[in-house]
Amino acid sequence: FPGSRDSSESRAETQEPGPAAENELAEGSTSHRLGAASHTLVLDYWTNEDPAGWTPESSPIINVSVKIDGAPGPGAVRVTRFNARVDALGMELTNDQGSFALEPPYAYTSGFALPANPSAASTTVLFTIDLLTETEPGSGVFTRQTVLDTLTVGYSGEAPGAGTEPEG
């Protein structure tokens, strides 16, 4: 009818954009502080890429550094496993096992490519870090602790072809 509006047009005028997906790397880096026995573990995450352009089809490179904050305590501290995975995709990104020094001034550093996740607004990476802490300096007796952390990477860029009309 003359003067009436198409219902799709009125929906478009009243529809508001949804909340932006959480992206802990929106500024390029973030840090998490976690308790680990008598220590504070600091996990620094960063990328050299521009997170503003990431889409669900992107596969950005993400770096992580794990260190102990503060003065070294008595005894050695070792990372014996560093695992990163995306459970929603059933993918293990890295699984590093060994015995890596972690007491200051040393840090454990790694990196991985986050896999594309085409149907998601964000991807959460779960980190598992196994630590061995020597009970007395030089004793060779260690306690074991597992520390867990997550990092959520959101996509603010539009996926290629998204929002365009199919040609036909």
C-alpha positions in Angstrom: 0.0 0.0 0.0 1.2 3.5 -0.6 2.9 5.0 2.5 3.2 1.6 4.2 6.6 0.2 5.1 8.0 -3.2 4.2 8.2 -5.2 7.4 11.9 -6.0 6.8 12.7 -2.3 6.5 11.0 -1.5 9.8 12.9 -4.4 11.5 16.2 -3.1 10.2 15.4 0.4 11.7 14.6 -1.0 15.2 17.2 -3.7 15.4 20.2 -2.7 17.6 23.6 -4.3 17.3 24.3 -7.0 19.9 27.1 -6.7 22.4 30.6 -6.9 21.1 32.3 -10.3 21.7 34.7 -10.3 24.5 38.3 -10.0 23.3 41.0 -10.0 26.0 43.6 -9.1 23.3 41.6 -6.1 21.9 44.5 -3.8 23.0 47.1 -6.3 21.7 48.1 -7.7 25.1 46.8 -8.7 28.5 48.1 -10.2 31.8 46.6 -12.6 34.2 47.9 -13.1 37.8 47.2 -16.5 39.4 48.1 -18.0 42.8 50.4 -20.9 42.6 51.3 -22.3 46.1 53.5 -19.7 47.7 54.1 -17.9 44.4 52.2 -15.5 42.1 52.2 -16.7 38.5 52.0 -14.0 35.8 50.8 -15.0 32.4 51.4 -12.3 29.7 49.5 -12.8 26.4 50.2 -10.7 23.3 50.0 -10.6 19.6 51.9 -8.6 17.0 48.8 -8.5 14.8 45.9 -6.0 14.8 43.0 -7.7 16.7 40.5 -5.2 15.2 40.7 -7.0 11.9 40.2 -10.5 13.3 37.3 -12.5 12.0 36.1 -16.0 12.8 38.1 -17.2 9.8 41.3 -15.6 11.1 44.1 -17.6 12.5 46.1 -15.1 14.6 49.5 -15.9 16.2 49.3 -15.5 20.0 52.3 -15.5 22.3 52.4 -16.3 26.0 55.0 -15.8 28.7 54.7 -17.4 32.2 56.8 -16.1 35.0 56.9 -15.9 38.8 56.3 -12.4 40.2 58.6 -11.2 43.0 61.8 -12.4 44.6 62.9 -15.9 44.1 61.8 -18.2 46.9 63.8 -21.1 48.3 64.1 -24.1 46.0 63.6 -24.6 42.3 60.4 -24.1 40.3 59.9 -26.0 37.0 57.2 -26.0 34.3 56.8 -29.7 33.4 53.8 -29.3 31.1 52.3 -26.4 29.2 49.2 -27.3 27.3 46.9 -25.0 25.3 43.6 -26.2 23.7 40.3 -25.1 22.3 37.8 -27.6 23.7 34.9 -26.2 21.5 36.9 -27.3 18.5 38.4 -30.4 20.0 41.9 -29.1 19.2 45.1 -29.2 21.1 47.2 -26.2 20.1 50.4 -27.0 22.0 51.5 -29.6 24.5 55.1 -28.9 25.7 56.5 -31.4 28.2 60.0 -31.2 29.8 61.5 -29.5 32.8 61.9 -25.7 32.3 63.3 -23.4 34.9 60.7 -20.8 36.1 62.3 -19.1 39.1 63.2 -15.5 38.5 64.8 -14.2 36.3 63.6 -17.1 34.0 60.3 -17.4 32.2 58.6 -19.9 30.0 57.5 -18.5 26.6 55.5 -20.1 23.8 53.3 -19.2 20.9 50.6 -20.8 18.8 48.2 -20.1 15.9 44.6 -19.9 17.0 42.6 -22.0 14.6 39.7 -20.5 12.6 36.3 -20.9 14.3 33.9 -19.9 11.5 30.6 -20.1 13.5 31.8 -18.4 16.6 31.8 -14.8 17.9 34.8 -15.7 20.1 37.1 -18.6 20.9 38.3 -19.5 24.4 41.7 -21.1 24.9 42.2 -23.3 28.0 45.8 -23.4 29.4 47.1 -26.1 31.7 50.4 -25.5 33.4 52.0 -28.2 35.6 54.5 -26.9 38.1 57.1 -28.7 40.3 58.3 -26.7 43.3 61.2 -28.0 45.3 60.2 -28.3 49.0 63.7 -27.4 50.4 66.6 -26.0 48.3 68.8 -28.8 47.0 66.5 -31.6 48.4 65.4 -32.9 45.1 61.9 -33.4 46.6 59.1 -31.6 44.7 55.4 -30.9 45.1 53.3 -30.8 42.0 50.6 -28.2 41.2 48.4 -27.8 38.2 47.4 -24.2 37.3 44.5 -23.5 34.8 43.8 -20.3 32.9 41.6 -19.2 30.0 42.0 -16.5 27.3 39.0 -15.4 25.3 39.6 -14.0 21.8 36.7 -12.2 20.2 36.2 -11.2 16.6 35.3 -7.6 15.8 36.0 -7.8 12.1 33.3 -9.0 9.7 33.9 -12.4 8.1 34.5 -12.2 4.3 31.2 -12.2 2.5 29.2 -11.6 5.7 26.4 -9.1 5.4 26.4 -9.1 1.6 23.6 -10.2 -0.6 24.2 -13.3 -2.7 24.6 -12.5 -6.4 22.0 -14.1 -8.6 
